[in-house]
Amino acid sequence: MPSSRIALLQSSGRPGDAVKNLEIIAGAAREAADGGAELLVCPEMFLTGYAIGPDVSRLAETADGPASETVARIAAEHAIAVLFGYPERSGDGASLYNAARLVGPDGAALADYRKTHLFGGFEQEWFTPGDTPVVQAELGGLRVGIMICYDVEFPENVRAHALAGTDLLLVPTAQMHPFQFVAESLVPVRAFENQMYVAYVNRTGPEGEGGSAFEFVGLSCLAGPDGTTRARAGRGEELLFGDVDPELLRASRAANPYLRDRRPGLYGSLN
């Protein structure tokens, strides 16, 4: 099976302006498709911005809301799958989730994920944690999984994906200073110890004001199952391309014994 090219959109867009951010997704989808990519991955909360405080309630939409319909049209127009992060309002309006949706190249919804591990005061104040750790979809011959930011920092979470056969883990993120070691060191280790590709796609630059201000560090990457960083962005706005090679995945899994040598009977005390 040939390699699959993916595009990672490192950007903070325009916080609070969903219309403008949809325009940015459309432009990135066009550029990514022209560059041969089959999938575009956008950062955490890209639709609305991350540091939006109480506006999260006003800007949240249901999973099948107008913004999702627009992304579906963009994906179909450019024949490219798109993963985007956004604040999701539950159907009954009672809960908000930090969510991501994967749309196929025909515009059909392939998977919906709600962040399971909420980071910091803002997220814990406004969002309800999701309760489904492994969400997957089939895309271009790959089994694709989804997490959001802080989720990937819990080894049990990623191992659950490895045991479920995830080939490519998509991690839209809003990773900030001073935690850049997560992008630089932890993500490639997660890819190696779980024998998968990990696409970690960050926001960049300052966002918010006062006590709600963040400095997002960029450094988006595609990490491979051999523990190497196959593609790495800098600190600024960038559309980063990387290739997911099924042959490298197969060879690495054959050579690496981690999953075969596990002894689950010894780990019960960790629950």
C-alpha positions in Angstrom: 0.0 0.0 0.0 1.5 3.4 -0.9 2.2 6.1 1.6 -0.5 8.6 2.6 0.4 12.2 2.7 -1.2 14.3 5.5 -1.1 18.1 6.1 -0.9 19.6 9.6 -2.3 23.2 9.9 -0.3 25.0 12.6 -2.3 28.1 13.3 -4.4 29.8 15.9 -6.7 31.3 13.3 -8.7 34.3 14.5 -10.0 33.6 18.1 -13.7 34.3 18.4 -14.4 34.5 14.6 -15.7 31.1 13.4 -16.4 32.5 9.9 -12.8 33.6 9.4 -11.5 30.3 10.7 -13.7 28.4 8.3 -12.2 30.5 5.5 -8.7 29.5 6.8 -9.7 25.8 6.7 -10.9 26.2 3.2 -7.7 27.8 2.1 -5.6 25.2 3.9 -7.7 22.4 2.4 -7.1 23.7 -1.1 -3.3 24.0 -0.5 -3.1 20.6 1.2 -5.0 18.9 -1.7 -2.8 20.7 -4.2 0.2 19.3 -2.3 -1.0 15.8 -2.6 -2.4 15.4 0.9 -5.3 13.1 1.6 -6.0 14.5 5.1 -5.8 17.9 6.7 -5.5 18.1 10.5 -6.4 21.4 12.3 -5.6 22.3 15.9 -7.7 22.0 19.1 -10.6 24.4 19.2 -9.6 25.8 15.9 -13.1 26.7 14.8 -13.6 29.3 17.6 -10.2 29.8 19.2 -9.0 28.4 22.5 -8.7 31.4 24.9 -12.2 32.6 24.5 -13.4 32.4 28.1 -17.2 32.6 28.6 -17.7 33.0 24.8 -17.3 29.3 24.6 -20.9 28.9 25.5 -22.0 31.4 22.8 -19.8 29.9 20.1 -20.4 26.2 20.8 -22.4 24.2 18.2 -23.9 20.7 18.0 -21.8 18.1 16.2 -24.0 18.5 13.1 -24.3 22.3 13.3 -23.7 24.9 10.6 -19.9 24.9 11.0 -19.7 21.2 10.5 -21.8 21.4 7.4 -19.5 24.0 6.0 -16.4 21.9 6.7 -18.2 18.9 5.0 -18.6 21.1 1.9 -15.0 22.1 2.0 -13.8 18.5 2.3 -16.0 17.4 -0.6 -15.0 20.3 -2.8 -11.3 19.5 -2.4 -11.7 15.7 -2.0 -9.7 15.7 1.2 -10.5 14.5 4.7 -10.5 17.1 7.4 -10.2 16.9 11.2 -11.1 20.0 13.1 -11.5 20.9 16.8 -14.4 22.9 18.2 -16.6 23.4 21.3 -19.5 21.0 21.0 -22.9 21.6 22.5 -24.8 18.4 23.4 -28.1 17.8 21.6 -30.1 18.7 24.7 -28.0 21.8 25.3 -27.1 20.7 28.8 -23.3 20.0 28.3 -20.3 21.4 26.4 -17.5 19.3 25.2 -14.0 20.0 23.9 -14.5 18.0 20.7 -13.1 17.1 17.3 -14.8 15.8 14.2 -13.2 13.8 11.3 -14.9 14.4 7.9 -14.2 12.2 4.9 -13.1 13.3 1.5 -16.8 13.0 0.4 -18.0 15.2 3.2 -19.4 12.4 5.3 -18.8 12.5 9.1 -16.4 9.6 9.9 -15.8 10.1 13.7 -16.6 12.3 16.6 -14.4 12.5 19.7 -14.8 14.4 23.0 -11.7 15.2 25.1 -11.5 12.8 28.0 -8.8 14.5 30.1 -9.5 18.2 30.7 -6.5 20.5 31.3 -6.6 23.6 33.6 -9.2 25.9 35.0 -10.8 27.0 31.8 -11.5 23.6 30.4 -12.6 22.2 33.8 -15.0 25.1 34.3 -16.7 24.9 31.0 -16.4 21.4 29.6 -17.7 18.0 30.5 -15.1 15.2 30.0 -15.8 12.7 27.3 -16.1 9.0 28.3 -15.0 7.2 25.2 -11.2 6.7 25.1 -10.8 5.0 21.8 -12.5 6.5 18.7 -11.4 5.3 15.3 -12.2 5.5 11.6 -10.9 3.8 8.4 -9.3 6.3 6.0 -7.2 5.5 3.0 -6.4 2.0 4.2 -5.3 3.2 7.6 -7.0 2.9 11.0 -7.1 6.4 12.3 -7.6 7.3 15.9 -8.4 10.7 17.6 -7.3 12.3 20.8 -7.1 15.9 21.9 -4.0 17.5 23.5 -3.7 16.5 27.2 -5.1 13.1 26.4 -1.9 12.0 24.7 0.1 12.7 27.9 -1.6 9.7 29.6 0.2 6.6 28.5 -2.8 4.4 29.2 -4.8 6.3 26.7 -2.4 5.8 23.9 -1.8 2.2 24.8 -5.5 1.6 24.5 -5.3 2.8 20.9 -2.3 0.6 20.2 -4.2 -2.4 21.4 -7.2 -1.4 19.3 -4.9 -1.3 16.2 -4.7 2.4 15.5 -2.1 3.1 12.8 -2.3 6.9 12.8 -3.3 8.9 15.9 -4.5 12.4 15.3 -3.9 14.8 18.2 -5.2 18.4 17.6 -3.7 20.4 20.5 -3.3 23.7 22.2 0.1 23.1 23.8 1.6 26.1 25.5 4.7 27.4 27.1 6.5 26.1 29.2 5.4 22.6 28.2 7.1 22.4 24.8 8.9 19.2 25.9 5.6 17.4 25.2 5.9 18.2 21.5 9.6 17.8 21.4 10.1 14.6 23.4 7.0 13.0 24.7 5.1 12.6 21.4 7.9 10.8 19.5 8.2 8.4 22.5 4.4 7.7 22.5 4.7 6.9 18.8 7.6 4.5 19.4 6.3 2.7 22.5 2.9 2.1 20.9 4.1 1.5 17.3 2.0 4.0 15.5 2.2 7.3 13.7 1.2 10.4 15.8 0.2 13.6 14.2 0.4 16.4 16.8 -1.0 19.6 15.5 -0.7 22.8 17.6 -1.8 26.4 17.9 0.9 29.1 17.8 1.6 32.5 19.3 -0.1 34.5 22.1 -3.8 34.3 22.7 -6.1 35.7 25.3 -5.6 38.4 27.9 -4.7 38.7 31.6 -5.0 35.5 33.6 -6.5 33.8 30.5 -3.4 34.5 28.3 -1.5 31.7 26.7 1.6 31.4 24.6 1.2 28.5 22.2 4.5 27.1 21.1 3.8 25.5 17.7 6.3 22.7 17.1 3.6 20.5 15.4 5.0 17.2 14.3 4.4 13.8 12.6 6.2 11.2 14.7 6.8 7.7 13.3 6.7 4.3 14.9 10.5 4.1 14.8 10.6 7.1 17.3 11.8 9.6 14.8 10.2 12.9 14.0 9.2 12.5 10.3 8.2 16.2 10.0 8.4 19.2 12.4 7.1 22.7 12.2 8.7 25.8 13.7 7.0 28.3 16.0 5.0 30.3 13.5 2.0 29.7 11.2 2.7 26.8 8.8 1.1 24.1 6.7 3.3 21.1 7.4 3.3 18.0 5.2 4.3 14.5 6.2 4.0 10.9 4.9 2.5 7.9 6.7 4.3 4.9 5.3 2.5 1.5 5.9 5.7 -0.4 5.0 7.6 1.4 7.8 4.8 0.7 10.1 4.8 -3.0 9.3 8.6 -3.3 9.6 8.7 -1.4 12.8 6.0 -3.4 14.4 7.7 -6.6 13.4 11.0 -5.5 14.9 9.7 -3.9 18.1 8.5 -6.3 20.8 6.8 -3.9 23.2 3.2 -5.0 22.5 4.1 -8.7 22.2 6.1 -8.7 25.4 3.4 -7.1 27.6 2.3 -8.9 30.8 -1.2 -7.5 31.5 -1.6 -9.7 34.5 1.0 -7.7 36.3 -0.7 -4.4 35.7 -4.0 -4.8 37.6 -2.8 -2.7 40.5 -2.5 0.3 38.2 -6.3 0.6 37.9 
